[in-house]
Amino acid sequence: LENNTILMDKLKKVQQENEDLKARMDKHMELSRQLSTEQAVLQESLEKESKVNKRLSMENEELLWKLHNGDLCSPRKLSPSSPSVPL
């Protein structure tokens, strides 16, 4: 009987540890899902920014080419926010 009581106590302890581990696993899975979602959003944002950066770089190269080849419009034809001082 005493042996049975000891075994029942051990069983309860192991069952409680099992429940705790299941709860921790659930928390980790939820965190993993959140991080995966965040990573996807950040990846999409990075791709958009990379496209914008590439477009701006190409525009910059085009403007530099025009500047070096004397193909730029007069400063009055540029947008008001553009600098009128030559680079």
MDTraj code that builds the backbone (N, CA, C; nanometers):
import mdtraj as md
import numpy as np

residues = "LEU GLU ASN ASN THR ILE LEU MET ASP LYS LEU LYS LYS VAL GLN GLN GLU ASN GLU ASP LEU LYS ALA ARG MET ASP LYS HIS MET GLU LEU SER ARG GLN LEU SER THR GLU GLN ALA VAL LEU GLN GLU SER LEU GLU LYS GLU SER LYS VAL ASN LYS ARG LEU SER MET GLU ASN GLU GLU LEU LEU TRP LYS LEU HIS ASN GLY ASP LEU CYS SER PRO ARG LYS LEU SER PRO SER SER PRO SER VAL PRO LEU".split()
xyz = np.array([
    [0.0831, -0.1201, 0.0000],
    [0.0000, 0.0000, 0.0000],
    [0.0875, 0.1264, 0.0000],
    [0.1925, 0.1232, 0.0807],
    [0.2831, 0.2376, 0.0869],
    [0.3530, 0.2579, -0.0480],
    [0.3922, 0.1496, -0.1109],
    [0.4556, 0.1529, -0.2419],
    [0.3598, 0.2108, -0.3462],
    [0.2344, 0.1749, -0.3370],
    [0.1302, 0.2236, -0.4269],
    [0.1126, 0.3749, -0.4113],
    [0.1144, 0.4236, -0.2884],
    [0.0992, 0.5664, -0.2607],
    [0.2164, 0.6445, -0.3194],
    [0.3378, 0.5914, -0.3046],
    [0.4574, 0.6559, -0.3591],
    [0.4478, 0.6631, -0.5115],
    [0.4037, 0.5523, -0.5710],
    [0.3903, 0.5493, -0.7166],
    [0.2827, 0.6477, -0.7647],
    [0.1752, 0.6597, -0.6925],
    [0.0679, 0.7540, -0.7292],
    [0.1190, 0.8979, -0.7198],
    [0.1976, 0.9276, -0.6178],
    [0.2552, 1.0618, -0.6043],
    [0.3498, 1.0928, -0.7210],
    [0.4313, 0.9952, -0.7574],
    [0.5223, 1.0133, -0.8703],
    [0.4449, 1.0324, -1.0005],
    [0.3371, 0.9551, -1.0150],
    [0.2535, 0.9662, -1.1340],
    [0.1926, 1.1066, -1.1446],
    [0.1423, 1.1573, -1.0334],
    [0.0846, 1.2919, -1.0333],
    [0.1900, 1.3963, -1.0697],
    [0.3090, 1.3794, -1.0154],
    [0.4174, 1.4734, -1.0430],
    [0.4539, 1.4710, -1.1921],
    [0.4659, 1.3528, -1.2480],
    [0.4999, 1.3387, -1.3901],
    [0.3874, 1.3937, -1.4779],
    [0.2630, 1.3700, -1.4407],
    [0.1503, 1.4236, -1.5173],
    [0.1500, 1.5773, -1.5144],
    [0.1820, 1.6346, -1.3990],
    [0.1883, 1.7805, -1.3881],
    [0.3018, 1.8360, -1.4748],
    [0.4171, 1.7702, -1.4716],
    [0.5283, 1.8123, -1.5573],
    [0.4900, 1.8035, -1.7042],
    [0.4176, 1.6986, -1.7389],
    [0.3710, 1.6790, -1.8766],
    [0.2781, 1.7933, -1.9179],
    [0.1868, 1.8314, -1.8310],
    [0.0955, 1.9422, -1.8594],
    [0.1720, 2.0741, -1.8752],
    [0.2698, 2.0943, -1.7876],
    [0.3518, 2.2153, -1.7969],
    [0.4278, 2.2212, -1.9295],
    [0.4831, 2.1068, -1.9691],
    [0.5565, 2.1019, -2.0954],
    [0.4635, 2.1245, -2.2147],
    [0.3426, 2.0715, -2.2078],
    [0.2453, 2.0949, -2.3152],
    [0.2112, 2.2432, -2.3251],
    [0.1941, 2.3086, -2.2111],
    [0.1638, 2.4517, -2.2100],
    [0.2809, 2.5314, -2.2690],
    [0.4019, 2.4936, -2.2326],
    [0.5197, 2.5611, -2.2882],
    [0.5290, 2.5403, -2.4381],
    [0.4994, 2.4201, -2.4845],
    [0.5010, 2.3914, -2.6284],
    [0.3985, 2.4776, -2.7016],
    [0.2799, 2.4895, -2.6435],
    [0.1760, 2.5719, -2.7052],
    [0.2206, 2.7175, -2.7163],
    [0.2829, 2.7685, -2.6102],
    [0.3333, 2.9064, -2.6129],
    [0.4413, 2.9230, -2.7197],
    [0.5293, 2.8248, -2.7288],
    [0.6360, 2.8316, -2.8282],
    [0.5800, 2.8249, -2.9707],
    [0.4800, 2.7419, -2.9908],
    [0.4182, 2.7316, -3.1234],
    [0.3516, 2.8638, -3.1612],
    [0.2830, 2.9260, -3.0678],
    [0.2181, 3.0544, -3.0940],
    [0.3226, 3.1606, -3.1260],
    [0.4287, 3.1637, -3.0493],
    [0.5362, 3.2590, -3.0749],
    [0.5991, 3.2335, -3.2117],
    [0.6178, 3.1086, -3.2452],
    [0.6743, 3.0726, -3.3749],
    [0.5840, 3.1204, -3.4887],
    [0.4531, 3.1034, -3.4735],
    [0.3582, 3.1512, -3.5749],
    [0.3648, 3.3032, -3.5878],
    [0.3702, 3.3734, -3.4753],
    [0.3781, 3.5195, -3.4780],
    [0.5057, 3.5660, -3.5468],
    [0.6172, 3.5006, -3.5149],
    [0.7443, 3.5389, -3.5754],
    [0.7454, 3.5094, -3.7253],
    [0.6838, 3.3999, -3.7659],
    [0.6758, 3.3681, -3.9085],
    [0.5939, 3.4724, -3.9833],
    [0.4839, 3.5144, -3.9233],
    [0.4007, 3.6177, -3.9844],
    [0.4781, 3.7480, -3.9939],
    [0.5448, 3.7846, -3.8863],
    [0.6242, 3.9081, -3.8855],
    [0.7361, 3.9010, -3.9890],
    [0.7992, 3.7864, -4.0012],
    [0.9064, 3.7701, -4.0991],
    [0.8526, 3.7885, -4.2409],
    [0.7345, 3.7335, -4.2693],
    [0.6754, 3.7473, -4.4023],
    [0.6456, 3.8939, -4.4332],
    [0.5926, 3.9660, -4.3354],
    [0.5621, 4.1085, -4.3539],
    [0.6913, 4.1864, -4.3779],
    [0.7928, 4.1579, -4.2980],
    [0.9206, 4.2273, -4.3136],
    [0.9863, 4.1941, -4.4478],
    [0.9738, 4.0706, -4.4918],
    [1.0312, 4.0305, -4.6207],
    [0.9626, 4.1058, -4.7344],
    [0.8312, 4.1166, -4.7266],
    [0.7562, 4.1899, -4.8282],
    [0.7962, 4.3374, -4.8282],
    [0.8107, 4.3938, -4.7095],
    [0.8517, 4.5332, -4.6975],
    [0.9920, 4.5527, -4.7550],
    [1.0811, 4.4609, -4.7265],
    [1.2170, 4.4678, -4.7789],
    [1.2165, 4.4627, -4.9311],
    [1.1360, 4.3750, -4.9881],
    [1.1291, 4.3644, -5.1333],
    [1.0766, 4.4937, -5.1953],
    [0.9754, 4.5539, -5.1342],
    [0.9223, 4.6803, -5.1845],
    [1.0279, 4.7896, -5.1776],
    [1.0964, 4.7981, -5.0637],
    [1.2004, 4.8994, -5.0485],
    [1.3150, 4.8764, -5.1465],
    [1.3473, 4.7510, -5.1718],
    [1.4540, 4.7203, -5.2674],
    [1.4151, 4.7655, -5.4077],
    [1.2889, 4.7448, -5.4443],
    [1.2422, 4.7896, -5.5757],
    [1.2494, 4.9414, -5.5868],
    [1.2049, 5.0102, -5.4819],
    [1.2106, 5.1568, -5.4820],
    [1.3551, 5.2029, -5.4895],
    [1.4407, 5.1409, -5.4120],
    [1.5823, 5.1757, -5.4109],
    [1.6445, 5.1551, -5.5487],
    [1.6107, 5.0447, -5.6127],
    [1.6638, 5.0165, -5.7463],
    [1.6147, 5.1213, -5.8462],
    [1.4869, 5.1577, -5.8379],
    [1.4303, 5.2579, -5.9286],
    [1.4996, 5.3929, -5.9077],
    [1.5167, 5.4317, -5.7815],
    [1.5832, 5.5583, -5.7523],
    [1.7280, 5.5573, -5.7992],
    [1.7943, 5.4446, -5.7849],
    [1.9323, 5.4324, -5.8297],
    [1.9401, 5.4479, -5.9816],
    [1.8464, 5.3865, -6.0513],
    [1.8436, 5.3981, -6.1969],
    [1.8146, 5.5422, -6.2390],
    [1.7221, 5.6083, -6.1704],
    [1.6927, 5.7482, -6.2007],
    [1.8162, 5.8352, -6.1755],
    [1.8853, 5.8065, -6.0661],
    [2.0064, 5.8813, -6.0347],
    [2.1117, 5.8623, -6.1432],
    [2.1313, 5.7393, -6.1864],
    [2.2280, 5.7136, -6.2932],
    [2.1883, 5.7850, -6.4218],
    [2.0600, 5.7835, -6.4523],
    [2.0124, 5.8524, -6.5727],
    [2.0397, 6.0025, -6.5638],
    [2.0104, 6.0608, -6.4477],
    [2.0344, 6.2038, -6.4299],
    [2.1833, 6.2367, -6.4366],
    [2.2666, 6.1518, -6.3778],
    [2.4109, 6.1739, -6.3856],
    [2.4591, 6.1640, -6.5295],
    [2.4075, 6.0680, -6.6037],
    [2.4443, 6.0542, -6.7444],
    [2.4047, 6.1798, -6.8221],
    [2.2827, 6.2268, -6.7979],
    [2.2364, 6.3489, -6.8652],
    [2.3215, 6.4685, -6.8257],
    [2.3585, 6.4773, -6.6999],
    [2.4411, 6.5869, -6.6527],
    [2.5770, 6.5867, -6.7224],
    [2.6379, 6.4704, -6.7307],
    [2.7703, 6.4598, -6.7933],
    [2.7642, 6.4796, -6.9432],
    [2.6505, 6.4541, -7.0032],
    [2.6375, 6.4678, -7.1478],
    [2.5658, 6.5958, -7.1873],
    [2.5443, 6.6856, -7.0943],
    [2.4812, 6.8132, -7.1241],
    [2.3388, 6.7993, -7.1727],
    [2.2687, 6.6986, -7.1251],
    [2.1340, 6.6710, -7.1732],
    [2.0271, 6.7096, -7.0713],
    [2.0650, 6.7812, -6.9674],
    [1.9653, 6.8206, -6.8670],
    [1.8871, 6.9416, -6.9143],
    [1.7631, 6.9507, -6.8731],
    [1.6805, 7.0670, -6.9027],
    [1.7330, 7.1846, -6.8213],
    [1.6905, 7.3031, -6.8568],
    [1.7295, 7.4196, -6.7783],
    [1.6696, 7.4081, -6.6393],
    [1.7296, 7.4741, -6.5382],
    [1.6795, 7.4627, -6.4005],
    [1.5346, 7.5076, -6.3860],
    [1.4878, 7.5960, -6.4720],
    [1.3495, 7.6423, -6.4611],
    [1.2500, 7.5326, -6.4951],
    [1.2924, 7.4360, -6.5754],
    [1.2015, 7.3286, -6.6151],
    [1.1966, 7.2166, -6.5113],
    [1.2901, 7.2171, -6.4179],
    [1.2905, 7.1164, -6.3127],
    [1.1814, 7.1464, -6.2114],
    [1.1488, 7.0503, -6.1319],
    [1.0447, 7.0705, -6.0306],
    [1.0927, 7.1709, -5.9270],
    [1.0013, 7.2400, -5.8600],
    [1.0393, 7.3414, -5.7614],
    [1.1247, 7.2867, -5.6474],
    [1.1101, 7.1609, -5.6170],
    [1.1879, 7.1044, -5.5064],
    [1.3280, 7.0654, -5.5478],
    [1.3560, 7.0645, -5.6789],
    [1.4885, 7.0277, -5.7250],
    [1.5859, 7.1396, -5.6997],
    [1.7083, 7.1073, -5.6650],
    [1.8072, 7.2138, -5.6423],
    [1.8460, 7.2771, -5.7749],
    [1.8632, 7.4086, -5.7748],
    [1.9015, 7.4776, -5.8988],
    [2.0512, 7.4958, -5.9075],
    [2.1220, 7.4584, -5.8010],
    [2.2674, 7.4708, -5.8008],
    [2.3262, 7.3469, -5.8652],
    [2.4147, 7.3607, -5.9649],
    [2.4739, 7.2423, -6.0290],
    [2.5590, 7.1629, -5.9303],
    [2.5621, 7.0331, -5.9527],
    [2.6402, 6.9446, -5.8649],
    [2.7859, 6.9516, -5.8982],
])
top = md.Topology()
chain = top.add_chain()
for i, resn in enumerate(residues, 1):
    res = top.add_residue(resn, chain, resSeq=i)
    for name in ("N", "CA", "C"):
        top.add_atom(name, md.element.get_by_symbol(name[0]), res)
traj = md.Trajectory(xyz[None], top)
